[in-house]
Amino acid sequence: MLKSQQAVVSNFPKNSSLFFIKAGIVLSLIFFSSNVIFSAESIRIITTNDIHTYLKPLFYRYLDEMKPWGEQSREGNYVQKALIEGKVGGMAHVATVIKRLKAEKPGKNLVLDAGDTWHGAGISLFDRGVGMVKAMNAIGYDAMAPGNWEFMFDKDHFLDLIDLAKFPVIAFNLTDTEWDEPVLDPFIIRQIGNLKVALVGFTYPWTALTSAVAGSAGEFKFGIKENLAIDLIEEIRETENPDLIIFVSHGGFGFDQKLARRVDGIDIYLSGHTHDEIYDPVVWNNTILFQGGAHGKWVVSLDAFVENKKVVDYEYRLVKVMQNRVPADPEVQKIIEEAYFPHQSILNEEIGYTETMLHRRDYWQSTMGNLVTNALRERAGTDVSFFPAWRYGATILPGKILAEDVYNVVPTDGKIITYKMKGKFLKELVENILQGVTGLDPYARVGGDMIRFSGMKIDCSLRAKAGNKIRSMFIGGKPLDENIDYSIAAVHTRFQNNPMFGATEITDTGKIFVEELIAYIREKSPLNVQLDDRINLKTIKFN
């Protein structure tokens, strides 16, 4: 016996027979588990969602969590963190991550996107999503479901972008308004290695209600169409006999979980819309469901092992795209430079300075939202202002503000609309908004985070019955008077068009809000925007 062998034996426990029994069991389990995996066919599913045309890297903070005792920070001091980790995302860096993941599983992968990809950053106002589609073509996406923000473009341009894409754009719940016929393919079939895969697309069901007045949302029909989904999955199983059905959805993480529970036969479910970074998938009704954050900060890699038309195992990774650690892909970087080149002089202009961090994403209020609505109210000279709670938007660290930073906040040419509304109807409007963003039923949650506003203070009980959530409401520092006509300024909202809220003196000012916001920042710099008590988080009750 060799000395090395003797040494090994001498290190065995005294009860060596028990040791070998235990070791044998472990080895058997490893062998059995390996047999299950190695006898199964594997496929790597690489996904993105909600990139919002952020072609360049950006600073993007997480959504802080709301607990019964108040806000729970997930990042600590984000300014300090950002200085350490640098910027994240950027399509040239996303491309590098995706190409590396594809190279690890050649011929056995799919690259998918769940929408809100062609619109949202400042460049989309100038480039109109063309550079983003070209970047996706270069990366080699296999399919995409449109999000609600794709419909910010007019119908002809939306369809032109689809024609430009070298990959199919799919959605079973999108139809035309005239004949109620499908606009896009509801599903496609792909052969990946030895696996036959069905990809089913789903776009945001409330797009026509929540998207901006501009764009093409009003020219299509949307909807949940759960029964149609059930019938479609059954039809695909019967006629195509796939090994795997993958749902590519822009429904939102809560919505998608409910649909997965109620529709049988979906194997893997890519969710989008709510910008949730899911560190480990959830499983409902034998459906593996996940979402990959937003803005290109993450790329999801899911290795699924399939046997007898069932997923028997999976390996999931949420890969962070860090500019400092992931080199830019040269091909995609060239596309980005070409997209930006005609607009550099406008986007690179320094227009102000901020002493505080301006961030977009928080469920109830954010410094960016406060800046936007304060500026809107002041420039319009009204009592109250409303602006949609758009989730996208690059964080601006303390320091100089470029024009592109502002276009990232408001990447549209939306105009300021003013109107008047009696206090009674204004209160009903806010009650409706609260119900829409806090309802327990995911199918009934219309819109996104809490509407951004200025000029009001509200105190509410979130779990009170619909219509009774507001405990107190102040306008301009005084208790709301239900009989007073309050002046309101808004951009990209539909409240004034809804007869139930009784808006009067509706006026299109003709002023493009993003230009007014730039002028406001020039005038007010240096900025020092804070969170305040327009919604007092300490008084929001969960019971």
TIFI-325594 format. One line per 5 residues: for each residue x, y, z of C-alpha. Coordinates in nm, 2 decimals. Layout:
N
X:Y:Z | ...
//
This chain:
543
0.00:0.00:0.00 | 0.14:0.34:-0.10 | 0.20:0.60:0.17 | -0.06:0.83:0.03 | -0.31:0.55:0.04
-0.21:0.46:0.40 | -0.26:0.82:0.50 | -0.60:0.83:0.35 | -0.70:0.51:0.53 | -0.56:0.63:0.86
-0.78:0.93:0.83 | -1.10:0.73:0.81 | -1.33:0.73:1.11 | -1.30:0.45:1.36 | -1.64:0.31:1.25
-1.52:0.26:0.89 | -1.80:0.03:0.80 | -2.05:0.30:0.88 | -1.84:0.55:0.69 | -1.84:0.34:0.37
-2.22:0.28:0.40 | -2.28:0.65:0.43 | -2.04:0.73:0.15 | -2.21:0.47:-0.07 | -2.55:0.63:-0.01
-2.41:0.97:-0.10 | -2.24:0.84:-0.42 | -2.56:0.66:-0.51 | -2.77:0.97:-0.47 | -2.52:1.17:-0.68
-2.52:0.90:-0.94 | -2.90:0.88:-0.95 | -2.93:1.26:-0.96 | -2.68:1.28:-1.24 | -2.86:1.01:-1.43
-3.18:1.21:-1.42 | -3.01:1.52:-1.54 | -2.79:1.36:-1.80 | -3.07:1.15:-1.95 | -3.27:1.47:-1.99
-3.24:1.72:-2.28 | -3.11:2.06:-2.18 | -3.19:2.41:-2.31 | -3.07:2.74:-2.19 | -3.32:3.02:-2.19
-3.16:3.37:-2.18 | -3.39:3.66:-2.11 | -3.42:4.04:-2.07 | -3.72:4.26:-2.00 | -3.80:4.63:-1.96
-3.47:4.77:-2.10 | -3.65:5.08:-2.21 | -3.40:5.16:-2.49 | -3.11:5.22:-2.24 | -2.84:5.17:-2.50
-2.58:5.32:-2.27 | -2.49:5.21:-1.91 | -2.67:5.40:-1.63 | -2.70:5.43:-1.25 | -3.02:5.25:-1.15
-3.12:5.19:-0.79 | -3.35:4.92:-0.66 | -3.70:4.98:-0.53 | -3.69:5.00:-0.16 | -3.92:4.76:0.02
-4.23:4.88:0.21 | -4.27:4.71:0.54 | -4.54:4.76:0.81 | -4.28:4.96:1.01 | -4.18:5.17:0.71
-3.94:5.18:0.42 | -3.67:4.91:0.42 | -3.36:5.01:0.22 | -3.22:4.74:0.00 | -2.90:4.94:-0.08
-2.80:5.15:0.21 | -2.63:5.46:0.08 | -2.68:5.42:-0.30 | -2.45:5.71:-0.39 | -2.16:5.53:-0.21
-2.26:5.20:-0.37 | -2.28:5.35:-0.72 | -1.93:5.50:-0.68 | -1.79:5.15:-0.60 | -1.98:4.94:-0.86
-2.00:5.19:-1.14 | -2.28:5.20:-1.40 | -2.48:4.90:-1.50 | -2.65:4.78:-1.82 | -2.60:4.93:-2.16
-2.68:4.71:-2.46 | -2.31:4.67:-2.57 | -2.24:4.51:-2.23 | -2.57:4.32:-2.23 | -2.46:4.18:-2.56
-2.13:4.05:-2.42 | -2.31:3.87:-2.14 | -2.57:3.72:-2.37 | -2.31:3.61:-2.63 | -2.10:3.45:-2.35
-2.41:3.26:-2.22 | -2.49:3.14:-2.57 | -2.14:3.03:-2.64 | -2.15:2.80:-2.33 | -2.45:2.61:-2.48
-2.41:2.64:-2.86 | -2.72:2.54:-3.05 | -2.91:2.48:-2.73 | -3.03:2.82:-2.63 | -3.31:3.08:-2.68
-3.28:3.45:-2.63 | -3.61:3.62:-2.53 | -3.74:3.96:-2.43 | -4.06:4.05:-2.25 | -4.11:4.40:-2.38
-4.09:4.77:-2.28 | -3.77:4.76:-2.48 | -3.80:5.00:-2.77 | -3.91:5.31:-2.58 | -3.83:5.48:-2.25
-3.49:5.64:-2.25 | -3.42:5.98:-2.39 | -3.27:5.84:-2.71 | -3.61:5.68:-2.80 | -3.75:6.03:-2.85
-3.48:6.10:-3.11 | -3.39:5.76:-3.25 | -3.74:5.62:-3.22 | -3.63:5.27:-3.11 | -3.44:5.20:-3.43
-3.10:5.16:-3.26 | -3.25:4.92:-3.00 | -3.39:4.69:-3.26 | -3.06:4.69:-3.45 | -2.88:4.60:-3.13
-3.12:4.31:-3.07 | -3.07:4.19:-3.42 | -2.70:4.19:-3.37 | -2.73:4.00:-3.04 | -2.95:3.74:-3.20
-3.28:3.75:-3.01 | -3.52:3.47:-3.10 | -3.85:3.63:-3.00 | -4.01:3.92:-2.81 | -4.35:4.01:-2.66
-4.43:4.38:-2.69 | -4.48:4.58:-2.37 | -4.71:4.87:-2.32 | -4.44:5.12:-2.40 | -4.39:4.98:-2.75
-4.73:5.14:-2.82 | -4.60:5.49:-2.74 | -4.50:5.50:-3.11 | -4.77:5.56:-3.37 | -4.91:5.25:-3.54
-4.71:5.28:-3.86 | -4.38:5.32:-3.68 | -4.46:5.04:-3.44 | -4.52:4.81:-3.73 | -4.21:4.94:-3.91
-4.00:4.84:-3.61 | -4.15:4.49:-3.61 | -4.06:4.47:-3.98 | -3.70:4.59:-3.90 | -3.67:4.32:-3.63
-3.50:3.99:-3.75 | -3.69:3.80:-3.48 | -4.07:3.75:-3.44 | -4.27:3.97:-3.21 | -4.56:3.77:-3.06
-4.88:3.83:-2.86 | -5.19:3.62:-2.85 | -5.40:3.89:-2.68 | -5.34:4.17:-2.93 | -5.61:4.23:-3.19
-5.72:4.51:-3.43 | -6.01:4.74:-3.34 | -6.20:4.69:-3.66 | -6.23:4.31:-3.70 | -6.09:4.19:-3.36
-5.84:3.98:-3.55 | -5.48:3.89:-3.44 | -5.22:4.16:-3.52 | -4.92:3.94:-3.44 | -4.85:3.57:-3.43
-4.99:3.43:-3.10 | -4.71:3.17:-3.08 | -4.42:3.03:-3.27 | -4.25:2.69:-3.28 | -3.87:2.65:-3.25
-3.65:2.34:-3.27 | -3.37:2.37:-3.02 | -3.14:2.07:-3.03 | -3.37:1.77:-2.98 | -3.64:1.98:-2.82
-3.95:2.12:-2.99 | -4.04:2.45:-2.81 | -4.35:2.66:-2.83 | -4.32:3.03:-2.75 | -4.64:3.21:-2.66
-4.65:3.59:-2.64 | -4.87:3.81:-2.41 | -4.87:4.19:-2.40 | -4.99:4.41:-2.11 | -5.37:4.37:-2.09
-5.44:4.73:-1.97 | -5.23:4.91:-2.23 | -5.53:5.10:-2.38 | -5.62:5.23:-2.03 | -5.28:5.32:-1.89
-5.06:5.42:-2.18 | -5.02:5.78:-2.27 | -5.29:5.95:-2.49 | -5.03:5.98:-2.76 | -4.92:5.67:-2.96
-5.10:5.37:-3.10 | -5.26:5.21:-2.79 | -5.60:5.33:-2.89 | -5.57:5.16:-3.23 | -5.55:4.81:-3.08
-5.75:4.58:-2.85 | -5.58:4.41:-2.55 | -5.72:4.23:-2.25 | -5.65:3.94:-2.02 | -5.82:3.68:-2.24
-5.76:3.40:-1.99 | -6.00:3.16:-2.16 | -5.82:3.22:-2.49 | -5.49:3.13:-2.32 | -5.63:2.81:-2.19
-5.77:2.71:-2.53 | -5.44:2.82:-2.71 | -5.22:2.61:-2.47 | -5.45:2.30:-2.53 | -5.44:2.36:-2.90
-5.06:2.38:-2.91 | -5.03:2.06:-2.70 | -5.27:1.88:-2.93 | -5.15:2.00:-3.27 | -4.78:2.07:-3.22
-4.70:1.82:-2.94 | -4.40:2.03:-2.81 | -4.16:1.93:-2.55 | -4.18:2.27:-2.38 | -4.42:2.56:-2.37
-4.26:2.90:-2.28 | -4.48:3.20:-2.20 | -4.33:3.54:-2.27 | -4.54:3.80:-2.09 | -4.55:4.17:-2.01
-4.82:4.12:-1.75 | -4.64:4.21:-1.43 | -4.50:3.97:-1.16 | -4.82:3.96:-0.95 | -5.05:3.93:-1.25
-4.83:3.66:-1.42 | -4.84:3.45:-1.10 | -5.22:3.45:-1.10 | -5.24:3.36:-1.47 | -4.99:3.08:-1.42
-5.20:2.93:-1.14 | -5.51:2.94:-1.36 | -5.38:2.83:-1.70 | -5.25:2.47:-1.71 | -4.97:2.35:-1.93
-4.72:2.64:-1.92 | -4.37:2.50:-1.84 | -4.16:2.82:-1.81 | -4.29:3.18:-1.77 | -4.09:3.49:-1.85
-4.25:3.79:-1.68 | -4.20:4.16:-1.75 | -4.35:4.50:-1.67 | -4.31:4.55:-1.30 | -3.92:4.56:-1.30
-3.88:4.30:-1.03 | -3.54:4.13:-1.01 | -3.63:3.77:-0.90 | -3.33:3.60:-0.75 | -3.49:3.26:-0.75
-3.79:3.16:-0.96 | -4.13:3.08:-0.81 | -4.33:2.78:-0.91 | -4.71:2.77:-0.95 | -4.91:2.49:-1.11
-4.58:2.33:-1.23 | -4.48:2.65:-1.40 | -4.14:2.80:-1.34 | -4.18:3.18:-1.33 | -3.93:3.46:-1.31
-3.85:3.82:-1.41 | -3.51:3.99:-1.47 | -3.54:4.35:-1.33 | -3.51:4.63:-1.57 | -3.29:4.87:-1.78
-3.04:4.59:-1.88 | -2.91:4.57:-1.52 | -2.96:4.19:-1.53 | -2.96:3.91:-1.78 | -3.14:3.59:-1.68
-3.00:3.25:-1.76 | -3.22:2.95:-1.70 | -3.09:2.60:-1.79 | -3.39:2.37:-1.81 | -3.36:1.99:-1.81
-3.65:1.83:-2.00 | -3.75:1.46:-1.99 | -4.08:1.32:-2.13 | -4.21:1.67:-2.20 | -4.15:1.79:-1.84
-3.89:2.00:-1.67 | -3.72:1.77:-1.42 | -3.46:2.01:-1.30 | -3.33:2.36:-1.37 | -3.04:2.59:-1.29
-3.11:2.97:-1.26 | -2.88:3.26:-1.27 | -2.94:3.63:-1.25 | -2.63:3.78:-1.41 | -2.55:4.14:-1.32
-2.43:4.35:-1.61 | -2.16:4.58:-1.46 | -1.98:4.82:-1.69 | -1.65:4.79:-1.49 | -1.64:4.41:-1.53
-1.81:4.34:-1.86 | -1.64:4.47:-2.17 | -1.86:4.63:-2.45 | -1.93:4.42:-2.75 | -1.77:4.60:-3.05
-2.05:4.53:-3.30 | -2.33:4.66:-3.07 | -2.12:4.95:-2.95 | -2.09:5.07:-3.31 | -2.47:5.06:-3.35
-2.51:5.26:-3.03 | -2.26:5.53:-3.14 | -2.44:5.56:-3.48 | -2.77:5.60:-3.30 | -2.64:5.88:-3.08
-2.42:6.06:-3.33 | -2.68:6.29:-3.49 | -2.81:6.40:-3.14 | -2.49:6.45:-2.94 | -2.50:6.83:-2.93
-2.85:6.83:-2.78 | -2.81:6.54:-2.54 | -2.47:6.63:-2.40 | -2.55:6.99:-2.31 | -2.51:7.06:-1.93
-2.83:7.23:-1.81 | -2.81:7.22:-1.43 | -2.67:7.07:-1.11 | -2.82:6.87:-0.83 | -2.70:6.85:-0.47
-2.91:6.54:-0.40 | -2.96:6.21:-0.57 | -3.26:6.21:-0.81 | -3.41:5.86:-0.84 | -3.72:5.76:-1.02
-3.83:5.43:-0.86 | -4.02:5.41:-0.53 | -4.37:5.29:-0.49 | -4.51:5.59:-0.32 | -4.29:5.89:-0.40
-3.94:5.95:-0.53 | -3.71:6.25:-0.55 | -3.74:6.24:-0.93 | -4.12:6.23:-0.91 | -4.12:6.52:-0.67
-3.90:6.72:-0.90 | -4.12:6.65:-1.20 | -4.45:6.73:-1.04 | -4.32:7.04:-0.86 | -4.19:7.17:-1.18
-4.51:7.09:-1.37 | -4.73:7.26:-1.10 | -4.51:7.57:-1.09 | -4.47:7.61:-1.47 | -4.85:7.57:-1.52
-4.94:7.78:-1.22 | -5.20:7.54:-1.09 | -5.31:7.41:-0.74 | -5.22:7.05:-0.82 | -5.02:6.85:-1.07
-5.03:6.49:-1.18 | -4.77:6.29:-1.37 | -4.77:5.91:-1.44 | -4.56:5.69:-1.20 | -4.34:5.56:-1.48
-4.10:5.30:-1.35 | -3.82:5.36:-1.59 | -3.56:5.63:-1.56 | -3.19:5.65:-1.48 | -3.08:5.77:-1.14
-2.90:6.10:-1.14 | -2.62:6.12:-0.88 | -2.53:6.45:-0.71 | -2.35:6.67:-0.97 | -2.41:6.81:-1.31
-2.73:6.74:-1.51 | -2.72:6.68:-1.88 | -3.01:6.73:-2.12 | -3.00:6.35:-2.18 | -3.07:6.30:-1.81
-3.39:6.50:-1.84 | -3.50:6.33:-2.16 | -3.44:6.00:-1.97 | -3.69:6.12:-1.71 | -3.95:6.24:-1.97
-3.87:6.08:-2.31 | -4.17:6.22:-2.49 | -4.30:6.54:-2.65 | -4.62:6.52:-2.43 | -4.79:6.86:-2.37
-4.92:7.02:-2.05 | -5.29:6.99:-2.02 | -5.47:7.21:-1.76 | -5.83:7.17:-1.63 | -6.04:7.23:-1.32
-6.20:6.97:-1.10 | -6.42:7.01:-0.79 | -6.28:6.89:-0.46 | -6.54:6.61:-0.44 | -6.43:6.47:-0.78
-6.06:6.52:-0.70 | -6.10:6.31:-0.39 | -6.29:6.04:-0.58 | -6.01:6.04:-0.84 | -5.74:5.98:-0.58
-5.95:5.71:-0.42 | -5.97:5.53:-0.76 | -5.60:5.56:-0.80 | -5.53:5.42:-0.46 | -5.76:5.13:-0.53
-5.59:5.06:-0.86 | -5.24:5.04:-0.72 | -5.32:4.86:-0.39 | -5.59:4.61:-0.49 | -5.54:4.25:-0.36
-5.65:4.10:-0.70 | -5.35:4.12:-0.94 | -5.59:4.11:-1.24 | -5.75:4.44:-1.11 | -5.43:4.63:-1.05
-5.44:4.88:-1.34 | -5.13:5.09:-1.39 | -4.80:5.10:-1.20 | -4.68:5.26:-0.88 | -4.87:5.54:-0.70
-4.94:5.84:-0.93 | -4.69:6.12:-0.88 | -4.84:6.45:-0.76 | -4.77:6.79:-0.62 | -4.98:7.04:-0.42
-5.16:6.78:-0.22 | -5.11:6.59:0.10 | -5.30:6.27:0.17 | -5.32:6.04:0.46 | -5.48:5.70:0.39
-5.55:5.35:0.51 | -5.46:5.11:0.24 | -5.67:4.82:0.36 | -5.99:5.03:0.41 | -6.27:4.95:0.17
-6.26:5.10:-0.18 | -6.38:5.46:-0.17 | -6.29:5.50:0.20 | -5.91:5.49:0.19 | -5.84:5.86:0.23
-5.85:5.97:0.60 | -5.75:6.33:0.53 | -5.66:6.54:0.22 | -5.51:6.88:0.20 | -5.47:7.11:-0.10
-5.22:7.40:-0.08 | -5.19:7.34:0.30 | -5.57:7.37:0.36 | -5.82:7.09:0.41 | -5.98:6.99:0.08
-6.32:7.16:0.02 | -6.54:6.94:-0.19 | -6.72:7.24:-0.34 | -6.41:7.43:-0.46 | -6.29:7.41:-0.82
-5.92:7.33:-0.80 | -5.69:7.39:-1.10 | -5.48:7.09:-1.22 | -5.19:7.04:-1.46 | -5.12:6.70:-1.60
-4.91:6.53:-1.87 | -4.99:6.19:-2.02 | -5.29:6.13:-1.80 | -5.65:6.06:-1.90 | -5.84:6.18:-1.60
-5.97:6.49:-1.77 | -6.13:6.28:-2.04 | -6.33:6.06:-1.79 | -6.68:6.21:-1.74 | -6.71:6.05:-1.39
-6.45:6.31:-1.26 | -6.63:6.61:-1.40 | -6.32:6.80:-1.54 | -6.40:7.15:-1.68 | -6.21:7.42:-1.87
-5.98:7.15:-2.03 | -5.70:7.33:-2.21 | -5.41:7.21:-2.42 | -5.14:7.47:-2.33 | -4.93:7.36:-2.63
-4.62:7.36:-2.40 | -4.40:7.05:-2.44 | -4.34:6.94:-2.08 | -3.99:6.81:-2.12 | -3.88:7.15:-2.25
-4.05:7.32:-1.96 | -3.87:7.08:-1.72 | -3.53:7.16:-1.87 | -3.61:7.54:-1.83 | -3.72:7.48:-1.47
-3.39:7.30:-1.39 | -3.18:7.57:-1.55 | -3.37:7.83:-1.34 | -3.37:7.64:-1.01 | -3.02:7.49:-1.01
-2.86:7.39:-0.79 | -3.14:7.15:-0.70 | -3.20:7.01:-0.36 | -3.50:6.78:-0.39 | -3.61:6.58:-0.09
-3.88:6.32:-0.01 | -4.15:6.49:0.19 | -4.49:6.43:0.36 | -4.71:6.46:0.05 | -4.77:6.09:0.14
-4.67:6.05:0.50 | -4.53:5.69:0.50 | -4.55:5.67:0.88 | -4.93:5.72:0.87 | -5.00:5.47:0.59
-5.18:5.18:0.76 | -5.18:4.82:0.64 | -5.48:4.72:0.84
//
